[in-house]
Amino acid sequence: SGYIHAIKTINYLKKKNKNLFIISNSSKRQKSSEEKLPKLGFNKDSFVNILTSGEMIWKTIYNEYSSSVDKKKCFHIYNESMEDGLLYRQDLNLSFVENIEEADLILACTPFVGMKPVDYIPLLSKAVEKKLKMYCANPDFETIEKNHIQNIFCIGAIAEIYKKMGGEVLIQGKPETDIYIETTKSIKLNKAKTIAIG
């Protein structure tokens, strides 16, 4: 569950009629993140909007490729043991390939199981040669997880390596401004009276 002081703070701010938003660099879709909130002890209705970098990238890919007659071939980097890896593909007008040589673009969601950042170099080298654009669903470099002593690297670390190798990367999570604008567009935002806590 969520930290008790965080839950209490959200409940207090809601009672004071503050507009609350969640902006997350999770590679998950928006719906998946919303459904997780009650399990963490938060009420979804406390928030005006909840948006993830994963949702931003999904929408971007959907808008760019939904009307393509020839489906673009996508190399998808994701953790097969995570529950929503394949769900992310739903309604995307792409065909998914196992070989980077066949790909037209890269969708990077979560690191492959058992691969360290250095293990991606051969794959990324081929991608640079082919000038493939990488759509990165989670810009974070690392995360903290229960039962792990050390921090775990996120797909943002792989995107950063790809960028340094000369690859083109699209990121739409924090700290980019797009996700803040998209999340808060339903209200007239007074920036002087707005605080971001992260």
Contacts in CASP RR format, 6 or more apart in sequence:
PFRMAT RR
TARGET T0000
AUTHOR 0000-0000-0000
METHOD contacts of the structure
MODEL  1
SGYIHAIKTINYLKKKNKNLFIISNSSKRQKSSEEKLPKLGFNKDSFVNI
LTSGEMIWKTIYNEYSSSVDKKKCFHIYNESMEDGLLYRQDLNLSFVENI
EEADLILACTPFVGMKPVDYIPLLSKAVEKKLKMYCANPDFETIEKNHIQ
NIFCIGAIAEIYKKMGGEVLIQGKPETDIYIETTKSIKLNKAKTIAIG
1 39 0 8 1.000
1 40 0 8 1.000
1 41 0 8 1.000
2 40 0 8 1.000
2 41 0 8 1.000
2 42 0 8 1.000
7 41 0 8 1.000
7 42 0 8 1.000
10 20 0 8 1.000
10 42 0 8 1.000
10 43 0 8 1.000
10 46 0 8 1.000
11 43 0 8 1.000
11 46 0 8 1.000
13 20 0 8 1.000
14 20 0 8 1.000
14 43 0 8 1.000
14 46 0 8 1.000
19 48 0 8 1.000
19 187 0 8 1.000
20 46 0 8 1.000
20 47 0 8 1.000
20 48 0 8 1.000
21 47 0 8 1.000
21 48 0 8 1.000
21 49 0 8 1.000
21 50 0 8 1.000
21 51 0 8 1.000
21 183 0 8 1.000
21 184 0 8 1.000
22 33 0 8 1.000
22 47 0 8 1.000
22 49 0 8 1.000
22 50 0 8 1.000
22 51 0 8 1.000
23 51 0 8 1.000
23 173 0 8 1.000
23 174 0 8 1.000
23 179 0 8 1.000
23 180 0 8 1.000
23 183 0 8 1.000
23 196 0 8 1.000
24 33 0 8 1.000
24 50 0 8 1.000
24 51 0 8 1.000
24 52 0 8 1.000
24 53 0 8 1.000
25 52 0 8 1.000
25 53 0 8 1.000
25 138 0 8 1.000
25 139 0 8 1.000
25 140 0 8 1.000
25 154 0 8 1.000
25 173 0 8 1.000
25 174 0 8 1.000
26 33 0 8 1.000
26 52 0 8 1.000
26 53 0 8 1.000
26 54 0 8 1.000
26 138 0 8 1.000
27 52 0 8 1.000
27 53 0 8 1.000
27 54 0 8 1.000
27 57 0 8 1.000
27 88 0 8 1.000
27 109 0 8 1.000
27 110 0 8 1.000
27 137 0 8 1.000
27 138 0 8 1.000
27 155 0 8 1.000
28 36 0 8 1.000
28 52 0 8 1.000
28 54 0 8 1.000
28 55 0 8 1.000
28 84 0 8 1.000
29 52 0 8 1.000
29 54 0 8 1.000
29 55 0 8 1.000
29 58 0 8 1.000
29 84 0 8 1.000
29 87 0 8 1.000
29 88 0 8 1.000
30 50 0 8 1.000
30 51 0 8 1.000
30 52 0 8 1.000
30 55 0 8 1.000
32 84 0 8 1.000
32 87 0 8 1.000
33 50 0 8 1.000
33 52 0 8 1.000
33 55 0 8 1.000
34 44 0 8 1.000
34 50 0 8 1.000
37 43 0 8 1.000
37 44 0 8 1.000
37 50 0 8 1.000
38 44 0 8 1.000
44 50 0 8 1.000
48 184 0 8 1.000
48 186 0 8 1.000
48 187 0 8 1.000
49 183 0 8 1.000
49 184 0 8 1.000
49 186 0 8 1.000
51 179 0 8 1.000
51 182 0 8 1.000
51 183 0 8 1.000
53 136 0 8 1.000
53 137 0 8 1.000
53 138 0 8 1.000
53 139 0 8 1.000
53 171 0 8 1.000
53 172 0 8 1.000
53 173 0 8 1.000
53 174 0 8 1.000
53 179 0 8 1.000
54 88 0 8 1.000
54 109 0 8 1.000
54 137 0 8 1.000
54 138 0 8 1.000
54 172 0 8 1.000
54 173 0 8 1.000
56 172 0 8 1.000
56 173 0 8 1.000
56 178 0 8 1.000
56 179 0 8 1.000
56 182 0 8 1.000
57 107 0 8 1.000
57 135 0 8 1.000
57 136 0 8 1.000
57 137 0 8 1.000
57 170 0 8 1.000
57 172 0 8 1.000
58 88 0 8 1.000
58 92 0 8 1.000
58 137 0 8 1.000
60 135 0 8 1.000
60 170 0 8 1.000
60 172 0 8 1.000
61 92 0 8 1.000
61 94 0 8 1.000
61 107 0 8 1.000
61 135 0 8 1.000
62 91 0 8 1.000
62 92 0 8 1.000
62 93 0 8 1.000
65 71 0 8 1.000
65 72 0 8 1.000
65 92 0 8 1.000
65 93 0 8 1.000
65 94 0 8 1.000
66 93 0 8 1.000
67 93 0 8 1.000
68 93 0 8 1.000
71 93 0 8 1.000
71 94 0 8 1.000
71 95 0 8 1.000
72 93 0 8 1.000
72 94 0 8 1.000
72 95 0 8 1.000
72 104 0 8 1.000
72 105 0 8 1.000
73 94 0 8 1.000
73 95 0 8 1.000
73 96 0 8 1.000
73 97 0 8 1.000
73 102 0 8 1.000
73 103 0 8 1.000
73 104 0 8 1.000
73 105 0 8 1.000
74 92 0 8 1.000
74 94 0 8 1.000
74 95 0 8 1.000
74 96 0 8 1.000
74 97 0 8 1.000
74 103 0 8 1.000
74 104 0 8 1.000
74 105 0 8 1.000
74 106 0 8 1.000
74 107 0 8 1.000
75 96 0 8 1.000
75 97 0 8 1.000
75 98 0 8 1.000
75 99 0 8 1.000
75 100 0 8 1.000
75 102 0 8 1.000
75 103 0 8 1.000
75 105 0 8 1.000
75 106 0 8 1.000
75 107 0 8 1.000
75 127 0 8 1.000
75 132 0 8 1.000
76 89 0 8 1.000
76 96 0 8 1.000
76 106 0 8 1.000
76 107 0 8 1.000
76 109 0 8 1.000
77 106 0 8 1.000
77 107 0 8 1.000
77 108 0 8 1.000
77 109 0 8 1.000
77 110 0 8 1.000
77 111 0 8 1.000
77 112 0 8 1.000
77 155 0 8 1.000
77 158 0 8 1.000
78 85 0 8 1.000
78 86 0 8 1.000
78 88 0 8 1.000
78 107 0 8 1.000
78 109 0 8 1.000
78 110 0 8 1.000
78 112 0 8 1.000
79 85 0 8 1.000
79 109 0 8 1.000
79 110 0 8 1.000
79 111 0 8 1.000
79 112 0 8 1.000
79 113 0 8 1.000
80 112 0 8 1.000
80 113 0 8 1.000
81 113 0 8 1.000
82 110 0 8 1.000
85 109 0 8 1.000
85 110 0 8 1.000
88 107 0 8 1.000
88 109 0 8 1.000
88 137 0 8 1.000
89 96 0 8 1.000
94 105 0 8 1.000
94 107 0 8 1.000
97 103 0 8 1.000
100 106 0 8 1.000
100 123 0 8 1.000
100 126 0 8 1.000
100 127 0 8 1.000
100 130 0 8 1.000
100 132 0 8 1.000
101 126 0 8 1.000
101 130 0 8 1.000
103 127 0 8 1.000
103 130 0 8 1.000
103 132 0 8 1.000
104 132 0 8 1.000
105 132 0 8 1.000
105 133 0 8 1.000
105 134 0 8 1.000
105 135 0 8 1.000
106 127 0 8 1.000
106 132 0 8 1.000
106 133 0 8 1.000
106 134 0 8 1.000
106 135 0 8 1.000
107 134 0 8 1.000
107 135 0 8 1.000
107 137 0 8 1.000
108 134 0 8 1.000
108 135 0 8 1.000
108 136 0 8 1.000
108 137 0 8 1.000
108 155 0 8 1.000
108 156 0 8 1.000
108 158 0 8 1.000
108 159 0 8 1.000
109 137 0 8 1.000
109 138 0 8 1.000
109 155 0 8 1.000
110 137 0 8 1.000
110 138 0 8 1.000
110 154 0 8 1.000
110 155 0 8 1.000
111 153 0 8 1.000
111 154 0 8 1.000
111 155 0 8 1.000
111 158 0 8 1.000
116 153 0 8 1.000
117 153 0 8 1.000
117 157 0 8 1.000
117 158 0 8 1.000
117 161 0 8 1.000
120 158 0 8 1.000
120 161 0 8 1.000
121 161 0 8 1.000
124 158 0 8 1.000
124 161 0 8 1.000
124 162 0 8 1.000
124 165 0 8 1.000
124 167 0 8 1.000
125 165 0 8 1.000
127 134 0 8 1.000
127 162 0 8 1.000
127 167 0 8 1.000
128 162 0 8 1.000
128 165 0 8 1.000
128 166 0 8 1.000
128 167 0 8 1.000
131 167 0 8 1.000
131 168 0 8 1.000
132 167 0 8 1.000
132 168 0 8 1.000
133 168 0 8 1.000
133 169 0 8 1.000
133 170 0 8 1.000
134 159 0 8 1.000
134 162 0 8 1.000
134 167 0 8 1.000
134 168 0 8 1.000
134 169 0 8 1.000
134 170 0 8 1.000
135 170 0 8 1.000
136 155 0 8 1.000
136 156 0 8 1.000
136 159 0 8 1.000
136 169 0 8 1.000
136 170 0 8 1.000
136 171 0 8 1.000
137 155 0 8 1.000
138 154 0 8 1.000
138 155 0 8 1.000
138 156 0 8 1.000
139 156 0 8 1.000
139 159 0 8 1.000
139 171 0 8 1.000
139 173 0 8 1.000
139 174 0 8 1.000
139 176 0 8 1.000
140 154 0 8 1.000
140 156 0 8 1.000
141 153 0 8 1.000
141 154 0 8 1.000
141 156 0 8 1.000
141 157 0 8 1.000
141 160 0 8 1.000
142 151 0 8 1.000
142 152 0 8 1.000
142 153 0 8 1.000
142 154 0 8 1.000
142 157 0 8 1.000
143 151 0 8 1.000
143 152 0 8 1.000
143 154 0 8 1.000
144 151 0 8 1.000
144 152 0 8 1.000
145 152 0 8 1.000
156 171 0 8 1.000
159 169 0 8 1.000
159 171 0 8 1.000
160 169 0 8 1.000
162 169 0 8 1.000
163 169 0 8 1.000
172 178 0 8 1.000
172 179 0 8 1.000
173 179 0 8 1.000
174 180 0 8 1.000
180 196 0 8 1.000
184 194 0 8 1.000
END
